[in-house]
Structures are given as structure tokens and as C-alpha cells.
Amino acid sequence: LELARTDEERMAGLSGRANLPFDRGMLFVFPHADRYGIWMKDMRFAIDIVWADATKRIVHIEHEVQPDTYPQSFRPEKPALYVLETAAGETRHANLKVGDVLQFALEGAP
């Protein structure tokens, strides 16, 4: 996973890239839990978007979000501390669902 911890990294996200390999992703780490919106500005490929709370429990998933949805913003109904962006279809392939707990370790993060 690539990490996006700063405002600049989170704002840039995956924008402008040609693709995202199926076994890769970007993890957005926010300073506090909130209903963070994600949009597809300058995106060139579809992605899955996963929001997880401070305990890393998935609170919302958007599957196969297309670039042409911009300027629509996608956001969870519950606050999240983490947002994971993966290649479109990867969450279904991994059978991820709301309530599952993501497994990752971050230095200096819960």
C-alpha cells in the first residue's frame, strides 16, 4: 500500500495515473474520524473505495467507481479514519464487506 498521510498526498491521491495494479492500493490516513468524501477528479481508471473506522472496521464500500462520476463525491454514512482505494473489482475478489476488519500496521498509528 502507498500511504497518503498529508493533506497534499490525500488531495493528489491516485489522480493522473494510468492505472493501479490489482494487488496494490493507496491508504489515506486522516488526522481524525469524519465522513470524508472521495471524488474521481483527474482519474483515468475505475477504483473500489473502502472506508474504515479507527478500529479498522469497514464502515462503507463503493464498488467500481468510474472516472466519469466526477464531480460527484462519495462518502460513508459513518465516520472513518482510513480510506483504502484499490483497483476496481478487488474488494469483491477479496470478498470484503462492511463489518470486516482490515489488517495493516502503520508506524505511529493505531
C-alpha positions as CSV (number, residue, x, y, z in Angstrom):
1,L,0.0,0.0,0.0
2,E,1.1,3.5,-0.7
3,L,0.3,5.9,2.1
4,A,-1.4,9.3,1.8
5,R,-0.9,11.0,5.2
6,T,-0.5,14.7,4.4
7,D,-3.2,17.0,3.0
8,E,-1.2,17.2,-0.2
9,E,-0.8,13.5,-0.6
10,R,-4.5,12.9,0.2
11,M,-5.6,15.6,-2.3
12,A,-3.4,14.1,-5.1
13,G,-4.4,10.5,-4.3
14,L,-4.3,8.4,-7.5
15,S,-5.2,11.2,-9.8
16,G,-3.4,11.4,-13.1
17,R,-2.0,7.8,-13.0
18,A,-2.6,5.5,-16.0
19,N,-3.6,2.5,-13.8
20,L,-3.4,0.7,-10.5
21,P,-2.1,-2.9,-10.4
22,F,-4.6,-5.3,-9.0
23,D,-2.5,-6.1,-5.9
24,R,-1.8,-2.5,-5.0
25,G,-3.7,0.3,-3.3
26,M,-3.5,3.6,-1.6
27,L,-4.3,4.1,2.1
28,F,-5.5,7.5,3.1
29,V,-4.8,8.2,6.8
30,F,-6.7,11.1,8.3
31,P,-6.0,13.0,11.5
32,H,-9.4,12.2,12.9
33,A,-12.5,10.3,12.0
34,D,-15.1,12.0,9.8
35,R,-17.3,11.4,6.8
36,Y,-14.5,12.1,4.2
37,G,-15.7,12.4,0.6
38,I,-13.7,10.9,-2.3
39,W,-14.1,12.1,-5.9
40,M,-12.7,11.0,-9.2
41,K,-11.0,14.3,-10.2
42,D,-8.4,13.6,-12.9
43,M,-8.8,9.8,-12.5
44,R,-8.2,7.6,-15.6
45,F,-9.5,4.3,-14.3
46,A,-12.2,2.8,-12.0
47,I,-11.5,2.0,-8.4
48,D,-13.1,0.5,-5.3
49,I,-13.2,2.7,-2.3
50,V,-13.3,1.4,1.3
51,W,-13.8,3.5,4.4
52,A,-12.7,2.1,7.8
53,D,-13.1,3.4,11.3
54,A,-10.4,3.8,14.0
55,T,-10.6,0.1,14.8
56,K,-10.0,-0.6,11.0
57,R,-13.6,-2.0,10.7
58,I,-15.1,-1.3,7.3
59,V,-18.0,1.1,7.5
60,H,-18.7,1.6,3.8
61,I,-17.6,0.3,0.4
62,E,-18.2,1.8,-3.1
63,H,-17.5,-0.7,-5.9
64,E,-16.1,0.1,-9.3
65,V,-16.4,3.9,-9.1
66,Q,-15.9,5.3,-12.6
67,P,-13.9,8.4,-13.6
68,D,-16.9,9.9,-15.3
69,T,-18.7,10.2,-11.9
70,Y,-16.6,13.4,-11.2
71,P,-17.6,15.9,-9.7
72,Q,-19.8,13.6,-7.6
73,S,-18.3,12.9,-4.2
74,F,-18.7,9.5,-2.4
75,R,-18.8,9.4,1.4
76,P,-19.7,7.0,4.1
77,E,-22.7,7.4,6.4
78,K,-20.5,6.7,9.4
79,P,-17.2,8.5,10.3
80,A,-14.0,6.8,9.1
81,L,-10.3,7.3,9.9
82,Y,-9.0,5.4,6.9
83,V,-9.9,5.2,3.2
84,L,-8.5,2.5,1.0
85,E,-8.5,2.8,-2.8
86,T,-7.9,-0.4,-4.8
87,A,-8.3,-1.5,-8.4
88,A,-11.9,-1.9,-9.4
89,G,-13.2,-5.3,-8.5
90,E,-10.5,-6.1,-6.0
91,T,-12.8,-5.7,-3.0
92,R,-15.3,-8.3,-4.4
93,H,-12.4,-10.5,-5.4
94,A,-11.2,-10.4,-1.7
95,N,-14.8,-10.8,-0.5
96,L,-14.5,-7.6,1.7
97,K,-17.7,-6.4,3.2
98,V,-19.0,-3.9,5.7
99,G,-18.1,-5.1,9.2
100,D,-14.8,-6.8,8.2
101,V,-11.7,-5.6,9.9
102,L,-8.7,-4.5,7.7
103,Q,-5.3,-5.9,8.6
104,F,-2.5,-3.4,8.3
105,A,0.1,-1.8,10.6
106,L,1.2,1.8,10.5
107,E,4.1,3.2,12.4
108,G,2.7,5.8,14.9
109,A,-1.0,4.9,14.1
110,P,-3.5,2.8,15.9
